[in-house]
């Protein structure tokens, strides 16, 4: 059976060899078709070309049935029949079969390479749907303005157009004649293609006789391998050239597109309405993040809104990558030292001009001008240093910066301080732990995109940040890995495959969404962004890493990185923002319920609203100072001033003058001492009294409770405003000079005009002396102890020292009784006499104790004598008018007290006028300035307006604001979709 089928296959092979164009003659077995040879010589053990028998069923040759069979003439041979064959045609067919195989192999390989290249370029090409806004709206609205149906009717019919075309029937006849002329060649090609299909089916390695029986084919195979290698190299070079060509085209288009965007964004017309929405979208989202950064989440409300967190080892190139994304050198730079000392939130958005501005400032920095860039870097450095507390190296306070410009990818990035392994001198001991805690706090956000920056010029084993990132995101679902300084890595690394392992994620124990390799300059801080871009492009054009396919084209350059980060950011935003909005909605409900339960009758006022309310109350209280009556001012001033100067008047003026022997000496002593007092002390004391009186009245109005309307939540704020206002207030220095003249003139006047003034002076003197006498009696009682009545009633005894002083007092009183006109001071012999008298009774007394006791005893005696003299002078106004002529009564002390009383009244009146006309208004101005300063200082307001009620209202306001802005952002996001 098998022999019959083999014979049939030989017949088919002979029909292939027999042709009307060949020569009929016998062919040796060696020149038979390859398949026929394998059938006719199945067993030759000693043959050099021995092959195992075919294991493929003869039914697989059914594809030959498609070939055109011809009638053959069979010749009688010794072992059967054999047909005549044309050998040159067989050789030609064999060569054509080889050529076909090469063509098919090249086509298959080329098609696979082309498909792979097409997929790569398709991934690299940006989404052009985002650029539909460039086409003006009127293009899309043409069908509304132009009637295309009328235009179609106006065009000529198809029959009219057909008359203008050539006669295709005649052309078809010409092709038919040509087809008959080329039909024999066409049949030959059909036969070759069919045979090649058969051989392709049979051509598995190690089984096809065609590959093993011809030694020449081995050479062809070697040649084919060499040519394939060269072809692959050529294709790679051509691919790189094509990539670079399209890269340059894309850059040119992006540059033109950037200029076009700049022009379009500057126009305010209907055509860019949609783009305006897209432009403001990132600003809306950034506002939400700014509010959240100030929100004190005391109610377990966590911020899980997406943002791009940039982490890396110190000096790994984080700042440089951010600057390349922002397309401006905006950050301060240093050589190996820590420059990023606090988190910096950078909001990137599109705009007609390349500018930057801070959240709390209206100044715009033009990033195209070097002086503005230097000013911006200096401002960032100052803000970082101010945010760092004393004794610390880094701060948790976030600096918010917005960067706008044409072509910028919209996203929010947070640059964190670089992770360090060692705390150096000059750093706080907890710097390393603080940086780790800040990084973990930002990376723990499950919706944050982690941009992990790794320095490619150092050993991978020295990396610290990769372990930290792998802990926070072990699955790598939100991590993008960036290898910086690839130019140095390629130059210094001995094995380039190590870089390939990093980019493929096989070297570090971490996973990531994507891996990128970038070059951010040559290490020169004065390089511009454009020069860095050119250097990066030139490096990757000539890089062996890209030529040898260790790096893919979409994994290099900061441009591709920026696009990838932006896409991941917005994808995360769209996936999580609605969930976060629902969380804040639930938080708002909880806070509102808590407020209704705790403060049902109070309006919800946040800290700013409470501050405004307190500000109005304070200003009303300051204005109330102007409503104080002049009489009240003068009474307070006169009383307070006399309390301050009475001691000096009694001790330094009145008592020394009263020791004189006659009225002339008394008046002279009084005039001299009053002049000295007025020139040096009295005006200054009067100004101090007026200032203190103003403070006391201001404090009284500030702290006075207004009944039910009083809110103790403002007490700290009012106290702080009062202290700061008083601290800033300075009394007018010219007032002291004018007051000195007024006081001097008042004290020079000795003329008492009427009896009423005389009686007022006597009353004033009596009150003063009685007050001093009462104080002196109290001092003596403390010295000698309680009298016999208190000892019996309250069972209080005297101490040993009090007993000694009591005995000393009794001896000194005896001395005064013996000499009622005794001087104010004891002589030494009198001290000795008193001491000996006491020693005689067994009491040892120190001379200093005797003098001290004498001072109080004589003071009491003198004050009692002066009070008695006041009673005598009540009737002395008549003698005063006659200058005490023909009278032994002298009332010069009454005149002294009248002069003092009149000076106090005039001084109080002068100070009152200055207070009401000048100082109260100046104080009011100072209070307004203090309130304005406090209004701008949030930390001061937080410190002064505290309490659960304030915190609850503040959180409720913030949550409402966040929820409203999130809902507006979500709505705008849906509109952009």
Secondary structure, DSSP 4 states (H G I P E B T S, - for coil): -HHHHHHHHHHHHHHHH--TTS------GGGS-HHHHHHHT---TT-TT--PPP-S-GGGGGGGGGSPP---PEEE-SSSEEE---HHHHHHHHHHHHHHHHHHHHHHHHHHHHHHHHHHHHHHS--GGGGGGGS-HHHHTHHHHS-HHHHHHHSPPHHHHHHTS--HHHHHHHHHHHHHHTHHHHHHHHHHHHHHHHHHHH--TTT-HHHHS-HHHHHHHHHHHHHHHHHHHHHHHHHHHHHHHHHHHHHHHHHHHHHHHHHHHH--SGGGHHHHHHHHHHHHHHHHHHHHHH---TTS-------EEEEEBTTSSHHHHHHHHHTS--S---SSS----EEEEEEEE--SS-EEEETT----EETTSHHHHHHHHHHHHHHHHHHSPTT-S-EEEEEEEEEE-TTPPPEEEEEPPPB-SS--TTS-TTHHHHHHHHHHHHHTSTTPEEEEEEETTS-GGG-SHHHHHHHH-TT-TTEEEEEE-HHHHHHH-S-THHHHHHHTT-SSS---SEEEE----SS-TT--HHHHHHHHHHHHHH-HHHHTTSS-GGGBSHHHHHHHHHHHHHHHHHHHHHHHHHHHHHHHHHHHHHHHHH-TTS----HHHHHHHHHHHHHHHHHHGGGS-HHHHHHHHHHHHHHHHHHHIIIIIIHHHHTSSSHHHHHHHHHHHHHHHIIIIIHHHHHHHHHHHHHHHHHHHHH---GGG--GGGHHHHHHHHHHHHHH----THHHHHHHHHHHHHHH-----SHHHHHHHHHHHHHHHHHHHHHHHHHHHHHH---HHHHHHH-----HHHHHHHHHHHHHHHHHHH-TT--SS--HHHHHHHHHHHHHTT----HHHHHHHHHHHHHHHHHHHHHHHHHHHTT-HHHHHTTTTT-S---HHHHHHHHHHHHHHHHHHHHHHHIIIIIHHHHHHHHHHHHHHHHH-HHHHHHHS-SHHHHHHHHHHHHHHHHHHHHHHHHHHHHH-
